[in-house]
């Protein structure tokens, strides 16, 4: 009789865990399609998995579902760590890759200008490691201004021809 009571108690505890997990509002996993910072994606995914209590197989399956487009092509691996290593190897910026990205860099209205400038700063750091911090910041400003869409020509002109230091005071 005690054995049956233990089994019923264990079943009730497991049912309670499943019910609690099903009713809890999950934080959506970040997505990665090959654009953006791969390390930031992995860190945000790990934080999301921790908050959602995803572990083991569930964490791995949800991670695979978060990767799409070109990033999903050719991904092989049986563990979360193996897939992370493949993504980092494939999408970590090299100096040459950063120079290539700078040529195609464009900001889209609706995107966060702060995230765009941070992303631009990371590209500049990879493309021009020899520049001082101040020189890199000046280059970021130049790149952000030039990455504005063509319908922002007036703003581009004003930012290019006005003293930017006066804007920060």
Number of C-alpha atoms within 10 A of each C-alpha: 5 7 8 9 10 11 11 12 12 12 12 12 12 12 12 12 11 11 11 11 13 10 8 9 9 13 11 12 18 16 17 24 14 16 12 14 16 21 14 12 19 18 12 15 21 17 14 18 21 12 11 17 12 15 12 9 12 12 20 18 14 16 21 17 13 18 19 13 10 12 18 16 10 8 14 11 12 9 13 15 11 13 17 18 12 15 20 15 11 12 17 14 19 12 16 11 14 19 16 13 16 15 10 8 16 17 17 12 10 6 9 11 14 9 11 18 18 14 15 26 20 17 25 23 21 18 21 17 12 10 13 11 11 9 13 20 17 12 18 21 18 14 19 19 21 18 20 18 13 10 8 13 13 10 13 18 12 12 15 14 9 10 10 12 7 7 8 6 5
